Amino acid sequence: MSESLISGGQSVARGGYRVDVSQGQRVGRVSSEWFSRPDDERFLSLSDLHGAVKGRAEHSRTRTLESAAIRVEASRDNTESLTLMLPGSDTPIAPTHWSFGQLASLVGAPATYLRQLPAALAGINLQYGLTSHRAEQVKTLESDEGRLELRAVTGPDYGRIYDHELVSAVQRIAGNGTGDTRWKVPGVLDWSTGIYNPHVDVTTETTTLYASDRDVFLFLVDDLNPIEAGKLPDGSPDLFFRGFYCWNSEVGAKTLGLASFYLRAVCQNRNLWGVEQFEEIAIRHSKYAASRFAHEAAPALTRFADSSPRPFIEGIRTARERIVARSDEDRSAFLRKRGFSKAETTKIIERVLHEEGHPPTSIFDFVQGITALARDKPHQDARLTLEGKAKALMERVH
C-alpha cells in the first residue's frame, strides 16, 4: 500500500487517515451549495467549468443606456411572454428570471407580484416604472447565445468581474482541480471508522465545482498533504489539511469572495468538519471591483496556496502549551472575564471534559470547548458570536 508524507515526517496509508472531527468549527456553506445544485450546474473539472463560463462571456456584451428608453412589449398570443426593446436594437430581447427581478427592483416594483400577473398587465406596470423612475442610466449584460437574453440590469457604476476571471485565477494554482496539482476536489469522511479518504473519483455526486446562469462556486482542498499540528488525547496525530472556497456572480446576484481555512475532514454531503483559522474576504461589485480583485483577492489566493503551514502549526502548538487555568475557580474566572454567562461557562467546561477526557487548562482546550458549544447553536447569529470569541482567544497566542 502506497503512502503519503505528513508534515513532520509522519506517514499515512493510501486508504486515508484518521481524523478527530469533534474539535473545531463545522462550516455548512459548501454543503448548502451541494444540496441545491442540479446536475447541469455541476462540473467535473476546472477546464470544463472555465469553458462554460468563458463561453457565455464571449457571447455577452455590456452597455450603458437610458432606462426611460427601454420599451416593454407583451405578446398578445402568449399571456406569459414579455420582451424588451433596447435602444439601438430592432430585435426584442427576453429578460431572464434574474434580470426581470433586477428590473422590478430598479423601479421599486415587487417582482413576485408582477410574475403572477398576465404579461400585458405586468408590462404596463414595468413600463410605467422605467419611464418615471429617477435613475437615468442602467448597465445591461446582454447575451446572444442561442437567443437574445437580457442577463443582468445594474447601476451604471457596477464593477463587473466575470465568472471566468475567478475560475482562471483558481486554475493558475489548481490546474484542472482533479489532481494534476496538490489542489483538488475533496475526498470523503467515513463516519463509521473516522477515516478521511482523499482518493475519491470526481462525479456529479462528489464534485464541488458549480456554476449556474447567475453564479459560480468552487471548493478545493490540499488533502493529499495532511499537516500534523499536535497530538490528540490518545497520542495519535491531530491532522489537518488546507482548503478554500470562492464564489462570484457576474450578473449581480452576490459578491465576489474567498474563504481559506484549515480543516480535518469533508463528509459525503460536503459539510466541512474540524475547521480552524477560517478567514474570509468579500468584494462588492462596486466601481473599482476589478482592480480590487486583481490586487487583493487573486494574490490572497496565491499566497494561501503557496504559504507554509508552519505559522498555523506553531499557533496550535503554542495554544496547547499555554496553560491559563489549573483549578475549577480558574476555569470559571477565565471564561466569565471574557463575557461568557454562568450557564455557558458550565457547558464549555463540561464539553471539554467529555470530549478531551480532562477539564480545560490550555488556551486550545477553551477554544475547542467554545467551538463545540457553537456547533450546538441552531441560530447562525449566536453561533457566529461564539466562534468569534473562540477566534479572538486563539489569536492571543500569536
C-alpha positions as CSV (number, residue, x, y, z in Angstrom):
1,M,0.0,0.0,0.0
2,S,1.5,3.3,-1.0
3,E,1.9,6.1,1.5
4,S,2.0,9.9,1.5
5,L,4.0,12.1,3.9
6,I,2.6,14.2,6.7
7,S,4.4,17.4,7.8
8,G,6.9,16.3,10.4
9,G,7.7,13.0,8.8
10,Q,4.6,11.0,9.7
11,S,3.1,8.9,7.0
12,V,-0.4,8.0,6.1
13,A,-1.8,5.0,4.2
14,R,-3.3,5.5,0.8
15,G,-6.7,4.4,2.1
16,G,-6.9,7.5,4.2
17,Y,-6.2,8.8,7.7
18,R,-7.9,9.1,11.0
19,V,-9.2,12.5,12.0
20,D,-10.9,14.0,15.0
21,V,-13.9,16.0,13.8
22,S,-15.2,16.6,17.4
23,Q,-13.0,19.6,17.5
24,G,-13.1,22.9,15.6
25,Q,-15.9,24.5,13.7
26,R,-18.4,22.9,11.3
27,V,-18.9,25.0,8.2
28,G,-22.0,24.3,6.1
29,R,-21.6,26.7,3.2
30,V,-20.3,24.1,0.8
31,S,-23.0,21.6,1.8
32,S,-25.7,24.2,1.1
33,E,-24.3,24.5,-2.5
34,W,-24.0,20.8,-2.9
35,F,-27.6,20.2,-1.8
36,S,-29.1,22.9,-4.1
37,R,-27.2,22.3,-7.4
38,P,-28.9,20.3,-10.2
39,D,-26.7,18.1,-12.4
40,D,-26.4,20.7,-15.1
41,E,-24.7,23.1,-12.7
42,R,-22.1,20.5,-11.6
43,F,-18.7,20.3,-13.4
44,L,-16.1,17.6,-13.2
45,S,-13.0,19.7,-13.8
46,L,-11.9,23.3,-13.8
47,S,-11.3,23.2,-17.5
48,D,-15.0,22.2,-18.2
49,L,-16.2,24.9,-15.7
50,H,-14.0,27.5,-17.3
51,G,-15.1,26.6,-20.8
52,A,-18.7,27.0,-19.9
53,V,-18.4,30.4,-18.1
54,K,-15.9,31.7,-20.6
55,G,-18.2,30.8,-23.5
56,R,-21.1,32.7,-22.2
57,A,-19.0,35.7,-21.5
58,E,-17.8,35.7,-25.1
59,H,-21.4,35.7,-26.3
60,S,-22.3,38.6,-24.0
61,R,-21.9,42.4,-24.3
62,T,-22.4,45.2,-21.8
63,R,-23.5,48.7,-22.4
64,T,-25.0,51.7,-20.5
65,L,-28.3,53.2,-21.6
66,E,-31.1,55.4,-20.6
67,S,-33.7,53.4,-18.5
68,A,-36.5,55.5,-19.8
69,A,-35.7,54.4,-23.4
70,I,-36.4,50.7,-22.6
71,R,-39.7,49.6,-24.1
72,V,-41.6,46.7,-22.6
73,E,-43.6,44.5,-25.0
74,A,-46.2,41.8,-24.1
75,S,-47.3,39.1,-26.6
76,R,-51.0,39.1,-27.4
77,D,-50.8,35.4,-28.3
78,N,-48.9,34.3,-25.1
79,T,-50.0,35.8,-21.8
80,E,-46.8,34.7,-20.2
81,S,-44.4,36.2,-22.8
82,L,-42.8,39.5,-22.1
83,T,-39.8,41.0,-24.0
84,L,-37.9,44.3,-24.1
85,M,-36.8,46.6,-26.9
86,L,-33.5,48.2,-26.0
87,P,-32.2,51.4,-27.7
88,G,-30.2,50.8,-30.9
89,S,-31.7,47.3,-31.5
90,D,-34.6,46.2,-33.7
91,T,-34.8,42.8,-32.2
92,P,-36.7,42.1,-28.9
93,I,-34.7,40.6,-26.1
94,A,-36.1,38.3,-23.4
95,P,-35.3,39.0,-19.7
96,T,-34.1,36.1,-17.7
97,H,-35.8,35.3,-14.4
98,W,-33.0,37.1,-12.6
99,S,-32.8,40.2,-14.8
100,F,-36.6,40.6,-14.6
101,G,-36.3,40.7,-10.8
102,Q,-33.5,43.3,-11.2
103,L,-35.7,45.5,-13.4
104,A,-38.5,45.2,-11.0
105,S,-36.3,46.1,-8.1
106,L,-34.8,49.0,-10.1
107,V,-38.3,50.7,-10.4
108,G,-39.4,49.7,-6.9
109,A,-42.0,47.1,-8.0
110,P,-42.5,43.7,-6.3
111,A,-41.1,41.1,-8.8
112,T,-43.1,38.2,-7.2
113,Y,-46.3,40.1,-7.7
114,L,-45.5,41.1,-11.3
115,R,-44.7,37.5,-12.2
116,Q,-48.2,36.5,-11.1
117,L,-49.9,39.0,-13.5
118,P,-50.7,38.4,-17.2
119,A,-47.7,39.6,-19.3
120,A,-49.7,42.6,-20.7
121,L,-50.5,43.9,-17.2
122,A,-47.1,43.2,-15.8
123,G,-45.6,45.1,-18.8
124,I,-47.8,48.2,-18.2
125,N,-46.6,48.3,-14.6
126,L,-42.9,47.8,-15.5
127,Q,-43.1,50.3,-18.3
128,Y,-44.5,53.0,-16.1
129,G,-41.7,52.4,-13.6
130,L,-39.0,52.5,-16.2
131,T,-40.3,55.7,-17.7
132,S,-40.9,57.6,-14.4
133,H,-38.2,56.3,-12.0
134,R,-35.4,58.7,-11.1
135,A,-32.3,56.6,-12.1
136,E,-31.5,57.8,-15.5
137,Q,-28.9,55.2,-16.6
138,V,-28.6,51.4,-16.2
139,K,-25.9,49.0,-17.3
140,T,-27.0,45.9,-19.1
141,L,-25.5,42.5,-19.8
142,E,-26.9,41.0,-23.0
143,S,-26.3,37.6,-24.5
144,D,-26.8,36.3,-28.0
145,E,-26.0,32.6,-27.2
146,G,-28.9,30.7,-28.7
147,R,-31.4,33.5,-28.3
148,L,-31.2,37.1,-27.3
149,E,-31.4,37.4,-23.5
150,L,-31.0,40.2,-21.0
151,R,-28.9,38.5,-18.3
152,A,-28.5,41.5,-15.9
153,V,-29.5,45.1,-15.3
154,T,-27.4,47.0,-12.8
155,G,-26.5,50.6,-11.9
156,P,-24.1,52.4,-14.2
157,D,-21.2,52.1,-11.8
158,Y,-21.5,48.3,-11.4
159,G,-17.9,46.9,-11.5
160,R,-18.4,43.5,-13.2
161,I,-15.9,40.8,-12.5
162,Y,-16.7,37.9,-14.9
163,D,-17.0,34.4,-13.5
164,H,-14.3,33.1,-15.9
165,E,-11.8,35.6,-14.4
166,L,-12.2,34.0,-10.9
167,V,-12.0,30.4,-12.4
168,S,-8.8,31.4,-14.3
169,A,-7.3,32.7,-11.0
170,V,-8.1,29.3,-9.4
171,Q,-6.7,27.4,-12.4
172,R,-3.3,29.2,-12.0
173,I,-2.8,27.4,-8.7
174,A,-5.1,24.3,-9.1
175,G,-4.7,23.3,-12.7
176,N,-7.7,21.1,-13.6
177,G,-8.8,20.7,-10.0
178,T,-8.7,16.9,-10.2
179,G,-5.3,16.0,-9.0
180,D,-2.8,17.4,-11.5
181,T,-1.7,19.8,-8.8
182,R,-1.9,19.5,-5.0
183,W,-5.3,21.3,-5.1
184,K,-8.3,19.1,-5.9
185,V,-11.9,18.2,-5.3
186,P,-12.1,16.8,-1.8
187,G,-12.4,13.2,-0.7
188,V,-14.9,11.8,1.8
189,L,-15.1,11.1,5.6
190,D,-16.3,7.6,6.5
191,W,-18.3,8.2,9.7
192,S,-18.2,4.5,10.7
193,T,-14.4,4.4,11.0
194,G,-13.4,8.1,11.4
195,I,-11.2,7.7,8.4
196,Y,-11.0,10.5,5.8
197,N,-10.2,9.1,2.3
198,P,-8.8,11.7,-0.1
199,H,-8.9,9.3,-3.0
200,V,-12.4,9.7,-4.4
201,D,-13.5,9.8,-8.1
202,V,-14.9,13.1,-9.2
203,T,-18.5,12.6,-10.3
204,T,-21.6,14.8,-10.3
205,E,-22.3,13.5,-6.8
206,T,-18.9,14.3,-5.4
207,T,-17.8,17.4,-7.3
208,T,-17.5,20.8,-5.6
209,L,-17.3,22.8,-8.9
210,Y,-20.5,24.6,-9.6
211,A,-21.9,27.3,-12.0
212,S,-25.4,28.4,-12.8
213,D,-26.7,31.1,-15.2
214,R,-26.1,33.6,-12.4
215,D,-23.1,32.5,-10.4
216,V,-20.0,30.3,-9.9
217,F,-18.8,28.5,-6.7
218,L,-15.7,26.4,-6.2
219,F,-14.3,24.4,-3.3
220,L,-10.9,22.7,-3.4
221,V,-8.5,21.1,-0.9
222,D,-4.9,20.1,-0.4
223,D,-5.9,16.8,1.2
224,L,-3.1,14.6,-0.1
225,N,-0.7,16.5,2.1
226,P,-2.0,16.4,5.7
227,I,-0.5,18.5,8.4
228,E,0.2,17.3,11.9
229,A,-0.5,20.1,14.5
230,G,0.0,18.4,17.8
231,K,-1.4,15.2,19.4
232,L,-4.9,14.1,20.3
233,P,-5.7,12.9,23.9
234,D,-4.9,9.3,22.8
235,G,-1.5,10.3,21.5
236,S,-2.3,10.0,17.8
237,P,-1.6,12.9,15.5
238,D,-4.1,15.7,15.1
239,L,-4.3,16.0,11.3
240,F,-5.4,18.9,9.2
241,F,-5.3,19.9,5.6
242,R,-5.8,23.2,3.8
243,G,-8.9,24.2,1.9
244,F,-10.6,27.2,0.3
245,Y,-13.8,28.1,-1.5
246,C,-14.6,31.1,-3.6
247,W,-17.7,32.5,-5.3
248,N,-18.8,35.2,-7.8
249,S,-21.7,36.4,-9.8
250,E,-21.2,38.4,-12.9
251,V,-24.9,39.4,-13.0
252,G,-25.0,40.9,-9.5
253,A,-26.6,38.0,-7.6
254,K,-23.8,38.0,-5.0
255,T,-20.4,39.5,-4.1
256,L,-17.0,38.0,-5.1
257,G,-15.5,36.3,-2.2
258,L,-12.8,33.9,-0.9
259,A,-12.6,31.9,2.3
260,S,-9.5,30.0,3.3
261,F,-9.1,27.7,6.3
262,Y,-7.6,24.5,7.8
263,L,-9.9,21.6,8.3
264,R,-9.9,18.0,9.4
265,A,-12.5,16.4,7.1
266,V,-15.2,16.8,4.4
267,C,-18.2,14.4,4.7
268,Q,-20.3,13.0,1.9
269,N,-22.7,15.9,1.8
270,R,-19.8,18.3,1.8
271,N,-20.0,19.7,5.3
272,L,-16.6,20.9,6.5
273,W,-15.6,19.5,9.9
274,G,-12.9,20.5,12.3
275,V,-12.3,23.9,10.7
276,E,-9.7,26.2,12.2
277,Q,-8.3,29.6,11.3
278,F,-11.2,30.5,9.0
279,E,-10.6,33.7,7.0
280,E,-12.9,35.3,4.5
281,I,-12.7,38.3,2.2
282,A,-15.6,39.7,0.1
283,I,-15.5,42.3,-2.7
284,R,-18.7,44.1,-3.7
285,H,-19.1,44.8,-7.4
286,S,-18.5,48.5,-7.0
287,K,-16.8,50.8,-9.4
288,Y,-13.3,49.6,-8.6
289,A,-14.1,45.9,-8.0
290,A,-12.0,44.6,-10.9
291,S,-8.9,46.4,-9.5
292,R,-9.6,45.1,-6.0
293,F,-9.9,41.6,-7.4
294,A,-6.6,41.9,-9.2
295,H,-4.8,43.4,-6.2
296,E,-6.5,41.7,-3.3
297,A,-8.4,38.5,-3.9
298,A,-6.3,36.9,-6.6
299,P,-3.0,37.5,-4.8
300,A,-4.5,36.3,-1.5
301,L,-5.5,33.0,-3.2
302,T,-1.9,32.5,-4.5
303,R,-0.4,33.4,-1.1
304,F,-2.5,30.9,0.7
305,A,-1.8,28.2,-1.9
306,D,1.9,28.7,-1.6
307,S,2.2,29.5,2.1
308,S,3.9,27.4,4.6
309,P,1.7,25.7,7.3
310,R,4.4,26.4,9.9
311,P,2.7,29.5,11.5
312,F,-0.5,27.5,11.8
313,I,1.3,24.5,13.4
314,E,3.2,26.8,15.8
315,G,0.0,28.6,16.7
316,I,-1.8,25.4,17.5
317,R,1.2,24.1,19.4
318,T,1.5,27.2,21.5
319,A,-2.2,27.3,22.2
320,R,-1.9,23.7,23.5
321,E,1.0,24.6,25.7
322,R,-0.3,27.9,27.1
323,I,-1.8,26.9,30.5
324,V,-4.3,29.5,31.7
325,A,-6.3,27.6,34.3
326,R,-5.3,25.0,36.9
327,S,-8.4,24.8,39.1
328,D,-12.2,25.0,38.8
329,E,-12.1,28.5,40.1
330,D,-9.5,29.5,37.5
331,R,-11.6,28.0,34.7
332,S,-14.8,29.8,35.6
333,A,-13.0,33.1,36.2
334,F,-11.2,32.8,32.8
335,L,-14.4,32.4,30.9
336,R,-16.6,34.8,32.9
337,K,-13.9,37.5,32.4
338,R,-14.4,37.0,28.6
339,G,-18.1,37.6,28.6
340,F,-19.5,34.1,29.0
341,S,-22.6,33.6,31.1
342,K,-22.6,31.2,34.0
343,A,-24.6,28.7,32.0
344,E,-22.2,28.9,29.0
345,T,-19.2,28.6,31.3
346,T,-20.5,25.4,32.8
347,K,-21.4,23.9,29.3
348,I,-17.9,24.8,27.9
349,I,-16.1,23.1,30.7
350,E,-18.3,20.1,30.5
351,R,-17.8,19.7,26.8
352,V,-14.0,19.7,27.1
353,L,-14.2,17.3,30.0
354,H,-16.5,15.0,27.9
355,E,-14.6,15.2,24.6
356,E,-11.0,15.5,25.8
357,G,-11.2,13.5,29.0
358,H,-9.9,16.3,31.2
359,P,-11.1,19.7,32.3
360,P,-9.8,22.7,30.2
361,T,-6.4,24.0,31.2
362,S,-4.9,25.5,28.0
363,I,-6.0,28.2,25.5
364,F,-6.5,25.4,23.0
365,D,-8.8,23.5,25.4
366,F,-11.0,26.5,25.9
367,V,-11.1,27.3,22.2
368,Q,-12.3,23.8,21.5
369,G,-14.9,23.9,24.2
370,I,-16.3,27.2,22.8
371,T,-16.5,26.0,19.3
372,A,-18.1,22.8,20.4
373,L,-20.8,24.9,22.2
374,A,-21.1,27.0,19.0
375,R,-21.8,23.9,16.9
376,D,-24.9,23.2,19.0
377,K,-26.4,26.6,18.4
378,P,-29.3,26.4,15.9
379,H,-29.3,30.1,15.1
380,Q,-26.4,31.5,12.9
381,D,-26.0,34.8,14.8
382,A,-25.5,33.0,18.1
383,R,-23.1,30.5,16.5
384,L,-21.0,33.2,14.8
385,T,-20.8,35.2,18.1
386,L,-19.3,32.2,19.9
387,E,-17.0,31.4,17.0
388,G,-15.8,35.0,17.0
389,K,-14.9,34.7,20.7
390,A,-13.1,31.5,20.1
391,K,-11.1,33.1,17.2
392,A,-10.2,36.1,19.3
393,L,-9.0,33.8,22.1
394,M,-6.9,31.8,19.7
395,E,-5.3,35.0,18.3
396,R,-4.0,35.7,21.8
397,V,-1.3,33.1,21.2
398,H,0.1,34.7,18.0
